[in-house]
Amino acid sequence: MNSTALFSKTAPLKLFFTAAIPGMISMLASSLYQTIEGVFVGRYLGATAFAAMNLAMPFVIINFALADLVGVGSSVPISVSLGRNQRREANNIFTCSCIIIIGVGVIIGGVMYAVAPVLIRLMGAEGEFASLAVQYLRVYALTSPLTTIMFAVDNYLRICGFIRGSMVMNIIMSVLCGVFAFLFLGMFKWGIWASALASSLGMFLCAFGAFVPFFRGKTLLRFCRPRFSMKMIGQIAACGSPSFLNNIAGRITSVLMNMILVRLGGETAVSVYGVLMYVDGIVQPLLYGMCDSLQPAVGYNWGAGSFSRVRAIEKCCYIASAVVSILSVFVVLLLPEQLTRLFISEPTDEILRMSVSALQIFSLTYSVRWVAFATQSYMLAIEKALPASILSVSTALVFPVVLIGVLWPLGLTGIWLNLAGTSLLSAILSIIIMRKLRPQLQQPDTDNRQKEIGGTE
């Protein structure tokens, strides 16, 4: 079944399982390379290298966030254009977006390579700790033009109906990254720079392979002669800004958290925070993958005027997100010591004690986190960029920073509580946004599909 029939004719519940389950597996697999990387660095290179990697990781993700801005920002108008049967417009957005991502990768990668030592020094790191973080960051900066496109092609494959293909690609990427990391760190005994190289190599190979169907013209989206316009670029920026702002704001928050952790608890506190983030790196992709995989279908039906189908699809998304989140609470709450040992092979008594306590508090985060996740994805899919951006920035930056001040008297416990408090405030904001937009979200179906002048090819 092609993507048009899948999005417009498949029953909402069947569509959910067809798209969301592979999407969850796909995002989990694509994020596992970071988890695998953390495990190998912690086991083969030690606690200092593990802490250095976590110190540099926010800047790595900021680099990837720029590609994600274009990838997510273009996928929304592409899906809406396809829903309106405007194939030429969809192909042009697709082509221009790929060019923009590569160009941005060259520029940002070069800048990040040059300023890496300054960035790490500003974090408060010194000596070997700082040196390892710089090495790690610079490898990702050098490979940026070849790897960042990976975060966009995944969206394009799903739009074209290659949902299982996207899942397989992400699984292969994780396997390759893991194999390369084992070879470089476990067998060759190379340093932390080789860990970044392993992940970059895996991403590049999979990104190249993922574009083969597009090069061969076997997909719904096809390359064409690019026609850039400020309107198109503005549309991509507006639709991609919620995801981008979430990534950037989240990394700014991580940088701030790490600076505080270095001063409150040194490498031990940074390592424990790293454990929390790696655990989150397992749960968050399940939520993100579920919601993100449904965006093409939601955007297509919104563009076609099938608003009742949009509501039915989103109902499935909210319910499933709640189930995954609440199950995660119990898993993290019951297995804190096992999760700690997964990332730190021989934790000291201090690290183990601190990590177990932090994870037990952190587990509360998932009790309501699903509300903001599903709402932000919904707003993004139907081109409501402003409320999505407000929710995104509030969740990733405003609420955490406010709570740092409020919970400061609790010391490190306040840092661990910060994430749960942020989720609660984000859920409240999500409910307010949904209530304000209710008249638009409840409108009756219309027929917005229209033939593009000159045909659909």
C-alpha positions in Angstrom: 0.0 0.0 0.0 1.4 3.4 -1.0 1.7 6.2 1.6 -1.3 8.2 0.2 -3.6 5.2 0.7 -2.1 4.4 4.0 -2.6 7.9 5.4 -6.1 8.5 3.9 -7.9 5.1 3.9 -6.5 2.9 6.7 -8.5 2.7 9.9 -7.0 4.9 12.6 -6.2 2.1 15.0 -4.6 -0.1 12.3 -2.7 3.0 11.0 -1.4 3.6 14.5 0.0 0.0 14.8 1.3 0.1 11.2 3.2 3.4 11.7 3.7 3.9 15.4 5.1 0.5 16.4 7.9 0.5 13.7 8.4 4.2 14.5 9.0 3.4 18.2 11.4 0.6 17.3 13.1 2.8 14.7 13.7 5.7 17.1 14.8 3.4 19.9 17.3 1.8 17.6 18.6 5.1 16.3 19.1 6.4 19.8 20.7 3.2 21.0 24.0 4.2 19.4 24.3 6.8 22.1 23.5 4.2 24.8 25.9 1.7 23.3 28.6 4.4 23.1 28.0 5.3 26.8 28.3 1.7 27.8 31.6 1.1 25.9 33.2 4.4 26.9 32.3 3.7 30.6 33.6 0.1 30.5 36.7 0.5 28.3 37.9 4.0 29.0 36.8 4.6 32.6 34.8 7.2 34.6 36.7 10.3 33.5 36.1 9.5 29.8 32.4 8.8 30.5 32.1 12.1 32.3 34.0 13.9 29.5 31.6 12.4 26.9 28.6 13.6 28.8 30.1 17.1 29.2 30.5 17.4 25.4 27.3 15.7 24.4 25.0 18.8 24.6 27.2 20.5 22.0 27.1 17.4 19.8 23.3 17.4 20.0 23.1 21.1 19.2 25.0 20.3 16.0 22.5 17.6 15.1 19.6 19.8 16.1 20.2 22.1 13.1 19.7 19.2 10.7 16.7 18.1 12.6 15.3 21.7 12.3 15.3 21.3 8.5 14.3 17.7 8.5 11.3 18.1 10.7 10.5 21.6 9.4 10.3 20.3 5.8 8.4 17.1 6.6 5.4 19.0 7.8 4.8 21.2 4.7 5.8 18.2 2.5 3.0 16.1 4.1 0.5 18.9 3.9 1.4 19.5 0.2 0.9 15.9 -0.6 -2.5 15.9 1.2 -3.5 18.8 -1.2 -2.0 16.8 -4.1 0.7 19.4 -4.8 3.4 17.0 -5.8 5.8 19.5 -7.4 5.8 21.7 -4.3 6.5 18.7 -2.1 9.5 17.6 -4.3 10.9 21.1 -4.3 10.8 21.4 -0.5 12.4 18.0 -0.3 15.3 18.8 -2.7 16.0 22.2 -1.2 16.0 20.8 2.3 18.7 18.2 1.5 20.9 20.9 0.1 20.4 23.2 3.1 21.3 20.4 5.6 24.6 19.6 3.9 25.5 23.3 3.7 24.7 23.9 7.4 26.7 20.8 8.3 29.8 22.3 6.7 29.5 25.7 8.4 28.5 24.6 11.9 30.9 21.7 11.9 33.8 24.1 11.1 32.8 26.6 13.7 32.4 23.9 16.4 35.8 22.4 15.7 37.4 25.8 16.1 35.7 26.8 19.3 35.6 23.4 21.0 38.4 24.1 23.6 36.8 27.4 24.6 33.4 25.7 25.0 34.7 23.0 27.2 36.8 25.5 29.3 33.6 27.5 29.9 32.0 24.4 31.3 34.6 24.5 34.1 36.5 21.4 33.0 40.3 21.2 33.3 43.2 18.9 32.6 42.5 15.4 31.2 38.8 15.8 31.7 38.8 18.8 29.4 41.2 17.3 26.8 39.0 14.2 26.4 35.9 16.3 25.9 37.5 18.4 23.2 38.8 15.3 21.3 35.3 13.8 21.4 33.5 17.0 20.2 36.0 17.7 17.4 35.4 14.3 15.7 31.7 15.0 15.5 32.4 18.5 14.2 34.6 17.2 11.4 32.1 14.6 10.3 29.1 16.9 10.5 28.5 17.4 6.8 28.3 13.6 6.3 26.3 12.6 9.3 23.7 15.2 10.1 21.5 14.3 7.0 20.7 11.1 8.8 18.3 13.0 11.0 16.2 14.2 8.0 16.2 11.1 5.7 14.3 9.2 8.4 11.4 11.6 8.1 11.4 11.5 4.3 11.3 7.7 4.2 8.2 7.6 6.5 6.5 10.2 4.3 7.1 7.9 1.3 5.6 5.0 3.1 8.9 3.2 3.8 8.0 2.8 7.5 9.6 -0.6 7.9 12.5 0.5 5.7 13.2 3.4 8.1 13.0 1.0 11.1 15.5 -1.5 9.4 17.8 1.4 8.6 17.9 2.6 12.2 18.5 -0.9 13.5 21.4 -1.4 11.1 22.8 2.0 12.1 22.9 1.0 15.8 24.4 -2.4 15.0 27.2 -0.7 12.9 27.9 1.9 15.6 28.1 -0.8 18.2 30.4 -3.0 16.1 32.7 -0.1 15.2 32.8 1.0 18.9 33.7 -2.5 20.0 36.5 -2.7 17.4 37.9 0.8 18.0 37.7 0.7 21.8 37.7 -2.9 22.8 40.0 -4.4 20.2 42.2 -1.6 19.0 42.3 0.2 22.4 41.9 3.7 20.8 40.9 6.7 22.8 37.6 8.6 23.2 38.0 10.2 19.8 37.5 6.7 18.3 34.1 6.4 20.0 32.8 9.5 18.2 34.4 8.2 14.9 32.5 4.9 15.3 29.2 6.5 15.7 29.8 9.0 12.8 30.9 6.2 10.5 27.8 4.1 11.2 25.5 7.2 10.6 27.2 8.1 7.3 26.9 4.6 5.9 23.3 4.3 6.8 22.4 7.8 5.5 24.1 7.0 2.2 22.2 3.7 1.9 18.9 5.4 2.8 19.1 7.8 -0.1 19.6 5.1 -2.7 15.8 4.8 -3.4 15.6 8.5 -3.8 18.5 8.6 -6.2 16.9 5.8 -8.3 13.5 7.6 -8.4 11.7 4.8 -6.7 10.0 6.9 -4.1 7.0 9.3 -3.8 9.4 12.2 -3.2 11.9 12.8 -6.0 14.8 15.1 -6.5 14.1 18.0 -8.8 15.8 21.3 -9.9 15.7 23.3 -6.6 13.7 26.5 -6.5 14.6 28.4 -3.3 12.4 31.1 -1.9 12.2 33.0 1.3 8.6 31.9 1.8 9.7 28.2 1.6 12.7 28.7 3.9 10.5 30.6 6.4 7.9 27.8 6.3 10.6 25.2 7.0 12.0 27.3 9.8 8.6 27.9 11.4 7.5 24.2 11.3 10.9 23.0 12.5 11.4 25.6 15.2 9.5 23.7 18.0 11.8 20.6 17.6 14.9 22.8 17.1 14.1 25.0 20.1 13.4 22.0 22.2 16.8 20.5 21.2 18.7 23.8 21.7 16.9 24.8 24.9 17.4 21.3 26.2 21.1 21.4 25.5 21.5 24.8 27.1 19.8 23.4 30.1 22.1 20.4 30.1 25.1 22.7 29.8 23.8 24.7 32.8 23.1 21.5 34.7 26.6 20.2 34.0 28.2 23.4 35.2 26.2 23.2 38.4 27.0 19.5 38.8 30.7 20.0 38.3 30.7 22.5 41.1 28.3 20.6 43.5 29.6 17.1 43.1 32.5 17.0 40.5 32.9 14.1 38.1 30.7 11.9 40.3 27.6 14.1 40.0 28.2 14.5 36.2 28.4 10.7 35.8 25.2 10.2 37.7 23.4 12.8 35.6 24.8 11.0 32.6 23.2 7.8 33.8 19.8 9.6 34.1 20.2 10.9 30.6 21.1 7.5 29.1 18.1 6.0 30.8 16.0 8.8 29.4 17.6 7.9 26.0 15.8 4.6 26.2 12.4 5.9 27.2 12.2 9.1 25.3 12.7 7.6 21.8 9.8 5.3 22.5 7.5 8.3 23.1 9.1 10.4 20.4 9.1 7.6 17.8 5.5 6.9 18.4 4.4 10.5 18.1 6.8 11.5 15.3 5.9 8.5 13.1 2.2 9.6 13.1 3.0 13.2 12.0 3.0 12.5 8.2 -0.4 10.9 8.5 -1.8 13.7 10.7 -0.3 16.3 8.4 -1.6 14.6 5.3 -5.2 14.4 6.7 -5.0 17.9 8.0 -4.1 19.2 4.6 -6.8 17.1 3.0 -9.4 18.4 5.4 -10.1 15.1 7.1 -10.2 16.5 10.6 -12.1 13.6 12.1 -9.3 11.2 11.1 -6.8 13.6 12.6 -8.6 13.4 16.0 -8.9 9.7 15.8 -5.2 9.2 15.1 -4.2 11.5 17.9 -6.5 9.8 20.4 -4.5 6.6 19.8 -1.3 8.5 20.2 -2.3 10.0 23.6 -3.5 6.7 25.0 -0.4 4.7 23.9 2.0 7.4 25.1 0.4 7.3 28.6 0.8 3.5 28.7 4.5 3.6 27.8 5.2 6.4 30.2 3.5 4.8 33.2 5.2 1.5 32.6 8.5 3.3 32.5 7.9 4.7 36.0 7.8 1.2 37.4 10.8 -0.1 35.5 13.1 2.8 36.5 11.8 2.7 40.1 12.4 -1.0 40.5 15.8 -1.4 38.8 18.0 1.6 39.7 21.0 -0.4 40.7 20.9 -2.5 37.6 20.5 0.5 35.3 23.5 2.2 37.0 25.8 -0.8 36.5 24.7 -1.0 32.8 26.6 2.3 32.2 29.3 2.2 34.8 30.8 -1.2 35.1 32.4 -0.8 38.5 30.8 2.1 40.3 32.2 3.3 43.6 29.9 3.1 46.6 29.4 6.9 46.4 28.4 6.8 42.7 26.1 3.8 43.2 24.4 5.3 46.3 23.9 8.7 44.5 22.7 7.1 41.3 20.1 4.8 42.9 18.6 7.7 44.8 18.6 9.9 41.7 16.9 7.3 39.5 14.2 6.7 42.1 13.4 10.4 42.1 13.8 10.6 38.3 11.3 7.8 37.7 8.4 10.2 38.7 9.2 12.2 35.5 7.4 9.7 33.3 4.1 9.8 35.2 2.9 12.8 33.2 5.6 13.3 30.6 3.4 11.8 27.9 1.0 14.7 27.9 3.5 17.3 26.7 5.1 14.9 24.2 1.8 14.0 22.5 0.6 17.6 22.5 3.8 19.1 21.0 3.7 16.5 18.2 0.1 17.2 17.5 0.6 20.9 17.3 3.6 20.5 15.0 1.8 18.1 12.6 -1.1 20.6 12.0 1.2 23.6 11.5 0.5 25.2 14.9 4.2 26.3 15.2 3.7 29.0 17.9 2.0 26.9 20.6 4.3 24.0 19.8 7.3 26.4 20.2 6.0 27.8 23.5 5.5 24.3 24.9 8.9 23.2 23.6 10.9 26.1 25.0 9.0 26.0 28.3 9.7 22.3 28.7 13.3 22.3 27.7 14.5 25.6 29.2 12.1 27.9 31.1 10.6 25.4 33.6 14.0 23.7 34.3 15.8 27.0 34.9 13.0 28.3 37.2 13.0 25.1 39.1 16.8 25.3 39.6 16.2 28.4 41.6 13.2 27.1 43.5 14.9 23.7 44.4 18.4 25.1 45.0 18.2 24.7 48.8 17.9 20.9 48.2 21.3 20.7 46.5 21.8 17.7 44.2 18.3 16.3 45.2 16.9 19.5 43.7 18.6 18.7 40.4 17.1 15.2 40.3 13.7 16.6 41.2 14.0 19.2 38.5 13.0 16.8 35.7 9.9 15.5 37.4 8.8 19.1 38.3 9.3 20.1 34.7 7.1 17.3 33.4 4.3 18.3 35.7 4.4 22.0 34.6 4.6 21.0 31.0 1.5 18.8 31.3 -0.4 21.7 32.8 0.7 24.0 30.0 -0.3 21.4 27.4 -3.8 21.2 28.8 -4.1 25.0 28.6 -3.0 25.0 25.0 -5.4 22.3 24.0 -8.3 24.1 25.7 -7.5 27.4 23.8 -7.3 25.7 20.4 -10.3 23.5 21.0 -12.6 25.3 18.4 -10.0 24.8 15.7 -9.3 21.2 16.6 -13.0 20.3 16.6 -14.0 21.7 13.2 -15.9 19.5 10.8 -14.4 17.7 7.8 -13.9 19.7 4.5 -12.3 18.7 1.2 -9.1 20.7 0.8 -7.6 18.5 -1.9 -6.9 20.3 -5.1 -5.1 19.5 -8.3 -1.8 21.3 -8.9 -1.8 23.4 -12.0 0.1 21.5 -14.8 -0.5 18.1 -13.2 0.7 16.3 -10.1 4.0 14.9 -11.4 
